[in-house]
Amino acid sequence: MKRYKQVPNLSFTYSSGGEHIGYYTEYGYTLASISHLKQKGVGLLITEEVLKNNQDYLCPINQNGKIGFINSFADIVITPQYDSVMDSFTSEQSIVRVCKESKWGLIDAEGNIVIDCQYRTLSHVWLEDYIVAQNEAYQYAIINIKTKLEIIPYEKYRLIYLYGRDHMMVQLMNNNLRGIIDIHENIIIPFKYKWISPFENDLARVIIIVNESGKMAQKWGIIDIKGNYVVQPIYDNISTFKYGGKLAFGTIGSQVTKIKLNELYCSNPHFEELPYEEGKTYHDYNGNYAQDIAGYDDVTISDAFEGELDTYWNID
């Protein structure tokens, strides 16, 4: 849609040791508004123009708060019965996630049940046959959607996240360290990191835990797709990659270093010191309400929500 002329009030109040004011991102506000409309049974008006402009194999409809699907002839193919839907029927082979009574499952383009609505959360179909499922005990497993068998059983890993096209990031049960494996559990990146960012241009930021004078501290570095350090874990923080993955900023105490990522594979990577206002940086969350409007620095935002601002942030 064309952007509306007036931005809505993005603030909300919450209680945590008192009443506070938080702010949605525009994305988070839109998601909340869509959810509210669904609860009220409000859907888009189906017209010839809507069907003509829809590029999917099936088009979602809403009837009294329940979601179903129609085809290009405006015939109902899947009766409205679901509370929420993820993914789209882009072809007749598509399999999408659907939710009933807060439980997720899978259906095909004929409305046939592929996986019963029984999981707390569910990933998209991965490598054609697999999903990551979370049960009511918050445990993760990899399940083959054809055989319904657990390829990787519950309780083996604390967390399982799909990571790119072929891999998974998993977190060990005993020490919470993270690594990357494939569907056969071959280790791609060893289990020694507290956190691993998504790869960009074959590089990823990582956090390790080190002992500094008897105190445990987090240190940031950068690895390649084989798990080799291209930037040693010496930094207190490394920013998200900037300018198409060509640049990052590393912080040690009050000193900021500019890391030229496009030169990391050279024999002498170029590190350039920058002027710095002690204790504050403002480059990690450019374009975000928390930084651009409210003026919070990177450290404050990271401490509050570990940098996860996709839905909302709540600093007052």
C-alpha positions as a printed Julia matrix, in Angstrom:
316×3 Matrix{Float64}:
   0.0     0.0     0.0
   0.99    3.62   -0.36
   2.26    5.04    2.91
  -0.39    6.88    4.91
   0.27   10.58    5.5
   0.21   10.4     9.31
   2.19    8.0    11.51
   0.07    6.56   14.38
   0.95    6.91   18.05
   3.54    4.16   18.54
   3.72    4.4    22.33
   2.32    1.92   24.84
   2.49    1.5    28.6
   3.66   -1.55   30.51
   4.32   -2.49   34.15
   7.74   -3.64   35.36
   8.52   -2.31   38.8
   6.2     0.58   38.04
   4.49    1.98   34.97
   6.71    2.63   31.95
   6.3     3.9    28.42
   7.53    1.85   25.48
   7.41    2.34   21.74
   6.54   -0.05   18.94
   8.49   -0.02   15.71
   6.22    0.65   12.75
   6.58   -3.02   11.8
   5.58   -4.16   15.28
   2.64   -1.74   15.39
   1.38   -3.06   12.05
   1.62   -6.68   13.23
  -0.34   -5.81   16.38
  -3.0    -4.0    14.35
  -3.37   -6.94   11.97
  -3.77   -9.3    14.93
  -6.42   -7.01   16.42
  -8.35   -6.92   13.14
  -8.22  -10.71   12.91
  -9.62  -11.04   16.42
 -12.52   -8.78   15.44
 -13.17  -10.83   12.3
 -12.18   -8.0     9.95
 -10.75   -8.95    6.54
  -9.98   -7.29    3.22
 -12.83   -6.83    0.74
 -12.5    -9.42   -2.02
 -12.84   -7.8    -5.44
 -11.94   -8.71   -9.01
  -9.01   -6.29   -8.75
  -7.7    -7.97   -5.57
  -7.75  -11.39   -7.23
  -6.21  -10.04  -10.41
  -3.29   -8.48   -8.54
  -2.69  -11.45   -6.24
   0.23  -13.49   -7.56
  -0.31  -16.54   -5.32
  -1.91  -19.87   -6.23
  -4.49  -19.41   -3.45
  -5.67  -16.17   -1.86
  -6.43  -15.93    1.88
  -9.88  -14.83    3.03
 -11.27  -13.99    6.45
 -14.74  -14.99    7.6
 -15.78  -14.12   11.15
 -12.2   -14.14   12.34
 -11.32  -17.46   10.69
  -8.92  -17.76    7.74
  -9.42  -19.86    4.63
  -8.38  -19.72    0.97
 -10.0   -19.17   -2.42
  -8.7   -19.88   -5.92
  -8.51  -17.7    -9.03
 -12.2   -18.41   -9.76
 -13.17  -17.12   -6.3
 -14.18  -20.62   -5.22
 -13.48  -21.55   -1.61
 -10.82  -24.28   -1.65
 -10.01  -24.29    2.08
 -12.92  -23.46    4.37
 -12.2   -20.6     6.83
 -11.25  -22.39   10.05
  -7.79  -21.22   11.09
  -6.9   -18.52   13.6
  -3.63  -17.57   11.92
  -1.6   -18.49    8.86
   2.07  -18.14    7.99
   3.6   -18.51    4.53
   1.7   -18.32    1.23
   0.4   -20.79   -1.32
   2.67  -19.67   -4.14
   2.08  -22.89   -6.1
  -0.02  -26.04   -5.92
   2.94  -27.76   -4.22
   3.11  -25.23   -1.39
   2.8   -26.28    2.23
   1.92  -23.55    4.74
   1.75  -23.21    8.5
  -1.67  -22.79   10.09
  -2.8   -22.24   13.67
  -5.81  -23.47   15.62
  -6.28  -22.63   19.29
  -2.66  -21.49   19.59
  -1.3   -24.76   18.14
   0.53  -24.88   14.81
   0.48  -27.44   12.0
   0.84  -27.75    8.22
  -1.63  -28.04    5.34
  -1.24  -28.42    1.58
  -2.96  -26.51   -1.22
  -5.93  -28.9    -1.18
  -6.5   -28.27    2.5
  -5.17  -31.69    3.48
  -3.49  -31.88    6.88
   0.23  -32.57    6.56
   1.0   -32.08   10.27
  -1.77  -31.77   12.88
  -2.05  -28.47   14.76
  -0.2   -29.61   17.87
   2.97  -27.53   18.24
   3.7   -24.35   20.13
   5.85  -23.06   17.27
   6.78  -24.45   13.88
   9.36  -23.52   11.28
   8.73  -23.39    7.55
   9.4   -26.62    5.65
  13.15  -27.02    5.29
  15.09  -29.14    2.79
  11.69  -30.27    1.44
  10.99  -32.79    4.23
  11.83  -31.26    7.62
  10.52  -28.81   10.19
  11.75  -27.47   13.51
   8.97  -28.03   16.05
   8.63  -26.72   19.6
   6.33  -28.58   22.0
   4.44  -27.24   25.0
   7.46  -27.95   27.22
   9.46  -25.47   25.08
  11.62  -28.3    23.73
  12.83  -28.41   20.13
  13.01  -31.3    17.65
  13.57  -31.84   13.93
  10.67  -33.8    12.41
  10.32  -35.45    9.01
   6.92  -34.3     7.72
   6.46  -37.43    5.61
   7.3   -40.08    8.21
   6.36  -37.93   11.26
   9.52  -39.27   12.93
  11.87  -37.18   15.09
  15.14  -36.92   13.19
  16.66  -34.97   16.06
  14.71  -35.74   19.26
  13.4   -33.4    21.91
  15.74  -32.57   24.81
  18.91  -33.11   22.76
  19.46  -29.4    22.17
  18.21  -26.43   24.15
  17.54  -24.4    20.98
  17.34  -25.2    17.28
  17.16  -22.46   14.66
  17.27  -22.86   10.9
  20.38  -21.13    9.68
  20.57  -20.44    5.98
  19.55  -22.96    3.35
  21.35  -26.07    4.64
  22.29  -25.6     8.28
  20.93  -25.2    11.81
  22.24  -23.21   14.74
  21.82  -25.25   17.91
  22.49  -24.61   21.57
  23.83  -27.34   23.85
  21.9   -28.39   26.94
  24.81  -28.57   29.37
  26.65  -25.28   28.81
  24.38  -23.19   26.52
  27.13  -22.78   23.92
  26.07  -22.52   20.29
  27.37  -24.01   17.06
  26.16  -24.81   13.56
  25.36  -28.28   12.23
  23.7   -29.85    9.19
  20.7   -32.21    9.09
  23.02  -35.16    9.73
  24.48  -33.37   12.78
  27.85  -32.88   11.15
  29.52  -29.96   12.92
  30.02  -26.99   10.59
  30.94  -24.42   13.26
  32.1   -25.82   16.65
  30.15  -25.35   19.88
  32.09  -22.58   21.57
  30.05  -19.42   21.11
  27.49  -17.69   23.3
  26.0   -16.1    20.17
  26.44  -16.28   16.4
  24.99  -13.7    14.03
  23.65  -14.59   10.58
  26.37  -14.78    7.94
  26.77  -11.85    5.56
  29.2   -12.23    2.67
  30.54  -15.39    4.38
  31.29  -13.54    7.62
  29.51  -13.66   11.0
  29.92  -11.87   14.33
  30.36  -14.11   17.35
  30.49  -13.75   21.13
  32.66  -15.92   23.38
  32.99  -15.94   27.17
  36.47  -15.35   28.6
  37.95  -15.09   32.08
  39.39  -11.64   32.73
  41.11  -11.4    36.11
  38.66  -13.84   37.66
  35.59  -12.27   36.08
  33.66  -13.69   33.15
  33.41  -11.28   30.21
  31.94  -11.29   26.7
  34.26  -10.72   23.75
  33.27  -10.2    20.15
  35.04  -11.42   17.02
  34.28  -12.27   13.38
  34.52  -15.73   11.8
  34.29  -17.08    8.24
  32.06  -19.91    7.06
  34.64  -22.49    8.17
  34.7   -21.12   11.71
  38.12  -19.47   11.37
  38.63  -16.11   13.04
  39.18  -13.27   10.62
  38.88  -10.8    13.51
  40.08  -12.12   16.85
  37.59  -11.95   19.77
  39.12   -8.95   21.51
  36.28   -6.44   21.24
  33.64   -5.47   23.8
  31.22   -5.05   20.91
  31.2    -5.29   17.12
  28.48   -3.43   15.23
  26.27   -4.86   12.53
  27.91   -4.81    9.12
  27.48   -1.5     7.28
  27.53   -0.32    3.67
  26.66   -3.64    2.06
  28.86   -5.65    4.39
  32.01   -3.63    3.73
  32.45   -2.08    7.18
  31.99   -2.75   10.9
  32.88   -0.91   14.09
  34.68   -2.62   16.96
  34.67   -1.17   20.48
  37.21   -1.72   23.25
  36.45    0.41   26.28
  36.19    3.97   24.98
  38.05    3.27   21.74
  36.24    2.61   18.45
  37.96    0.9    15.55
  36.72    0.86   11.97
  37.12   -2.64   10.49
  37.2    -2.77    6.7
  35.58   -6.14    6.06
  36.38   -6.18    2.36
  40.08   -6.29    3.29
  39.91   -9.0     5.95
  41.26  -11.69    3.66
  44.32   -9.6     2.81
  47.59  -10.26    4.63
  47.35   -6.93    6.46
  43.7    -6.02    7.1
  43.19   -2.31    7.6
  41.95   -1.11   10.99
  41.33    2.59   11.38
  40.77    4.37   14.68
  37.87    6.83   14.84
  37.07    9.82   17.01
  34.88    8.63   19.85
  32.61   10.03   22.51
  33.42    7.93   25.56
  30.81    5.35   26.46
  28.45    5.98   23.54
  28.06    4.92   19.94
  25.15    5.56   17.61
  25.67    3.39   14.54
  24.2    -0.06   15.33
  20.54    0.95   15.25
  20.38    3.71   12.66
  16.87    3.96   11.23
  15.26    2.79   14.45
  12.9     4.86   16.56
  14.91    4.1    19.7
  18.01    5.71   18.26
  16.85    8.19   15.64
  13.95    9.71   17.59
  14.55    8.98   21.27
  18.33    9.28   20.98
  19.39    6.15   22.91
  22.94    4.93   22.24
  23.91    1.44   21.03
  24.88    0.1    24.45
  21.59    1.14   26.06
  19.53   -0.52   23.32
  21.67   -3.67   23.33
  21.44   -4.0    27.11
  17.67   -3.54   27.08
  16.77   -6.03   24.36
  20.05   -7.54   23.15
  19.51   -5.54   19.97
  16.34   -7.4    18.96
  14.13   -4.51   17.87
  12.11   -6.15   15.1
   8.86   -5.93   17.06
   9.22   -3.27   19.73
  11.48   -1.76   22.32
  10.46   -0.53   25.76
  12.92    1.98   27.15
  11.44    5.02   28.83
